Amino acid sequence: MESILVLTHCDETGTALSKGSLEAVTAGAELAARLGSTLTFGVVCGDSEKLSSNIPTAGTRWLAVSGEAFAQPRYASDASACEALCRAAQPAIVLAPQSSRFARIMASVAHRLGGRIDTHIAEIRGTNSVEAARWFYRQRIEAVLTRESRPWFLLLDTGTHAPYTGEVAPAQIEHVSVELPAARTTVIGTRTPEQGAAGTIRPDAKLLFVAGAGWTKKQPDGQIHAAEAGDLILKFLQGSSASLGSSKSLVDQGGDGTPVLPFLTHLNQVGQTGSTPRHPKGLATCCHGEEPHVVGWRFIGERRAISLDPNCGWTRGKADVVYIADAFQVMTRVNALLESHGAQ
Ligand SMILES: Cc1cc2nc3c(=O)[nH]c(=O)nc-3n(C[C@H](O)[C@H](O)[C@H](O)COP(=O)(O)OP(=O)(O)OC[C@H]3O[C@@H](n4cnc5c(N)ncnc54)[C@H](O)[C@@H]3O)c2cc1C
C-alpha cells in the first residue's frame, strides 16, 4: 500500500489554499480511495491558524509548516518546508501543484529525499499501481509513466483536476518545525502589471478568445480596420472576462510593418511555439486554424471559430462549431448583446 502526501500552499490572501493546491487535494483523495492508501496533507503558509477552520476534510492528517518566513514564496524556505513535511510523513507518493511556487523547488526536494520526480502530470491512473500520464512533443504524444523508485514526486499541471469542493471543517493541524538556512532573499512585495498583454492573459477564465491575423488584413471593402479590430477585441474581453490568445502570424506582425494590435505580445501566442492553455471553451476569430496553432488547443473543451474561409483548417474537423461569417460583424453584435445583458 502506497502512502500518499499531498503538498499544498496558500493563495495570495494567506487564508485559503491556492486553486492548484485544491486540485491536488482532489487528485490525492481520488488516488488514495482507488489504492486504499493512507493520505496525508501538508501545507506551507504564513499562518496555519487562519487556515485551520477552513480546510478540506478529505484526509485525516494535516501537517503544516507555517510562520512569517513561509508567508511568501522563496526558494530556500519553501524547499526546506517541503523537505520537512516529507520527512514527517514518509510518503511513497508525493503529489503537488505545478504552481510557480512549487515548480521551482520540487526537483530539489525530491533530490534531498533520494526520490524521483516527474512534472506536467495531467492525469493519474491505475487501480493497483500508480500510472502518471503526461504529454510530450507539444501535446501531440501522451505517455503513461510508472516508476519503481520511491518517494515518487508528481507535479500536477493546473487545470487538470477539479478543485476540491467537498466538505471543509476545522482540523487539528500538526506543526512541523524547520531549521531554516540563513536567508539571502528578502521578499519586499509583488508588482503585477495592470496594462498590456499580462492583463489580458487570464488562465482561470472560462473562455479563451483567440485573435488571428485576419483582424489586421484587408477586408472586403479593400481597407484595413486595425483600430476598429482592437476596439472590438478589448470591448469583448472587458464584457466577457475572457482570456486573450493569438495566432503566431498576428503577434509576429509588429516586425514586418503591418498594422498591429498594441496590446498583443508573444505571451498571448497559442500553439506549437506558444502556450497550451486550459479553458472550458475557446472562440477563434479571423484565424485559419493551422496545425501548429491548433496543437495549442489540446486542452480547450469546446471549440468554436469565426472565419470567412469555408475551407479553413477549423472547418476540417478541428472545431466543434464554425461560423462562416465576418468576425467584425459578429463581434459587434456579440458586444452589443453583452452590453445590453450587463445593463439589465
Ligand atoms: C515551426 C512553426 C511553428 C509555429 N508555431 C505556431 C504557434 O505556436 N502558434 C500559431 O498560431 N502559429 C504557429 N505557426 C504558424 C502557423 O502555421 C500559421 O501560419 C498561423 O497560425 C496562421 O495564423 P492565422 O490563422 O492568424 O493567419 P492566416 O493564415 O493569415 O489566416 C487569417 C484568417 O482570417 C480570416 N479572416 C480575414 N478576415 C476575416 C473576417 N473579417 N472575419 C472572419 N475571418 C476573417 C481569413 O479567411 C483567414 O482564414 C508555426 C509555424 C511553424 C512553421
The ligand as an SDF file (V2000), in Angstrom:
LIG
                    3D

 53 58  0  0  0  0  0  0  0  0999 V2000
    7.6660   25.7250  -36.7560 C   0  0  0  0  0  0  0  0  0  0  0  0
    6.3720   26.5040  -36.7360 C   0  0  0  0  0  0  0  0  0  0  0  0
    5.8020   26.8130  -35.5300 C   0  0  0  0  0  0  0  0  0  0  0  0
    4.6160   27.5370  -35.4770 C   0  0  0  0  0  0  0  0  0  0  0  0
    4.0590   27.8090  -34.2560 N   0  0  0  0  0  0  0  0  0  0  0  0
    2.8730   28.4540  -34.2230 C   0  0  0  0  0  0  0  0  0  0  0  0
    2.2400   28.7310  -32.9770 C   0  0  0  0  0  0  0  0  0  0  0  0
    2.7420   28.4040  -31.8960 O   0  0  0  0  0  0  0  0  0  0  0  0
    1.0620   29.3760  -32.9880 N   0  0  0  0  0  0  0  0  0  0  0  0
    0.4490   29.7920  -34.1680 C   0  0  0  0  0  0  0  0  0  0  0  0
   -0.6090   30.3860  -34.0950 O   0  0  0  0  0  0  0  0  0  0  0  0
    1.0490   29.5550  -35.3450 N   0  0  0  0  0  0  0  0  0  0  0  0
    2.2450   28.8990  -35.4030 C   0  0  0  0  0  0  0  0  0  0  0  0
    2.8230   28.7010  -36.6110 N   0  0  0  0  0  0  0  0  0  0  0  0
    2.2290   29.3630  -37.7950 C   0  0  0  0  0  0  0  0  0  0  0  0
    1.0030   28.6470  -38.3250 C   0  0  0  0  0  0  0  0  0  0  0  0
    1.4270   27.6080  -39.1710 O   0  0  0  0  0  0  0  0  0  0  0  0
    0.1300   29.6340  -39.1300 C   0  0  0  0  0  0  0  0  0  0  0  0
    0.9100   30.2990  -40.0850 O   0  0  0  0  0  0  0  0  0  0  0  0
   -0.5550   30.7040  -38.2880 C   0  0  0  0  0  0  0  0  0  0  0  0
   -1.1800   30.0970  -37.1680 O   0  0  0  0  0  0  0  0  0  0  0  0
   -1.5910   31.4220  -39.1470 C   0  0  0  0  0  0  0  0  0  0  0  0
   -2.1640   32.4360  -38.3830 O   0  0  0  0  0  0  0  0  0  0  0  0
   -3.6180   32.9790  -38.7230 P   0  0  0  0  0  0  0  0  0  0  0  0
   -4.5510   31.8470  -38.9220 O   0  0  0  0  0  0  0  0  0  0  0  0
   -3.9760   34.0070  -37.6970 O   0  0  0  0  0  0  0  0  0  0  0  0
   -3.3930   33.7990  -40.0900 O   0  0  0  0  0  0  0  0  0  0  0  0
   -3.8160   33.4930  -41.5870 P   0  0  0  0  0  0  0  0  0  0  0  0
   -3.3630   32.1700  -42.0320 O   0  0  0  0  0  0  0  0  0  0  0  0
   -3.4040   34.6950  -42.3600 O   0  0  0  0  0  0  0  0  0  0  0  0
   -5.4100   33.4270  -41.5320 O   0  0  0  0  0  0  0  0  0  0  0  0
   -6.2100   34.5540  -41.3440 C   0  0  0  0  0  0  0  0  0  0  0  0
   -7.6450   34.0920  -41.4570 C   0  0  0  0  0  0  0  0  0  0  0  0
   -8.5100   35.1680  -41.1480 O   0  0  0  0  0  0  0  0  0  0  0  0
   -9.6740   35.0430  -41.9670 C   0  0  0  0  0  0  0  0  0  0  0  0
  -10.3340   36.3500  -41.9820 N   0  0  0  0  0  0  0  0  0  0  0  0
   -9.9020   37.5130  -42.5260 C   0  0  0  0  0  0  0  0  0  0  0  0
  -10.7960   38.4880  -42.3040 N   0  0  0  0  0  0  0  0  0  0  0  0
  -11.8130   37.9460  -41.6200 C   0  0  0  0  0  0  0  0  0  0  0  0
  -13.0360   38.4380  -41.1080 C   0  0  0  0  0  0  0  0  0  0  0  0
  -13.4080   39.7160  -41.2570 N   0  0  0  0  0  0  0  0  0  0  0  0
  -13.8540   37.5980  -40.4350 N   0  0  0  0  0  0  0  0  0  0  0  0
  -13.5200   36.2840  -40.2570 C   0  0  0  0  0  0  0  0  0  0  0  0
  -12.3690   35.7650  -40.7440 N   0  0  0  0  0  0  0  0  0  0  0  0
  -11.5240   36.5870  -41.4010 C   0  0  0  0  0  0  0  0  0  0  0  0
   -9.1370   34.5780  -43.3090 C   0  0  0  0  0  0  0  0  0  0  0  0
  -10.1490   33.9580  -44.0430 O   0  0  0  0  0  0  0  0  0  0  0  0
   -8.0390   33.6020  -42.8720 C   0  0  0  0  0  0  0  0  0  0  0  0
   -8.5770   32.2930  -42.7800 O   0  0  0  0  0  0  0  0  0  0  0  0
    4.0000   27.9840  -36.6810 C   0  0  0  0  0  0  0  0  0  0  0  0
    4.5850   27.6520  -37.9020 C   0  0  0  0  0  0  0  0  0  0  0  0
    5.7550   26.9270  -37.9410 C   0  0  0  0  0  0  0  0  0  0  0  0
    6.3590   26.5970  -39.2770 C   0  0  0  0  0  0  0  0  0  0  0  0
  1  2  1  0
  2  3  1  0
  2 52  2  0
  3  4  2  0
  4  5  1  0
  4 50  1  0
  5  6  2  0
  6  7  1  0
  6 13  1  0
  7  8  2  0
  7  9  1  0
  9 10  1  0
 10 11  2  0
 10 12  1  0
 12 13  2  0
 13 14  1  0
 14 15  1  0
 14 50  1  0
 15 16  1  0
 16 17  1  0
 16 18  1  0
 18 19  1  0
 18 20  1  0
 20 21  1  0
 20 22  1  0
 22 23  1  0
 23 24  1  0
 24 25  2  0
 24 26  1  0
 24 27  1  0
 27 28  1  0
 28 29  2  0
 28 30  1  0
 28 31  1  0
 31 32  1  0
 32 33  1  0
 33 34  1  0
 33 48  1  0
 34 35  1  0
 35 36  1  0
 35 46  1  0
 36 37  1  0
 36 45  1  0
 37 38  2  0
 38 39  1  0
 39 40  1  0
 39 45  2  0
 40 41  1  0
 40 42  2  0
 42 43  1  0
 43 44  2  0
 44 45  1  0
 46 47  1  0
 46 48  1  0
 48 49  1  0
 50 51  2  0
 51 52  1  0
 52 53  1  0
M  END
$$$$
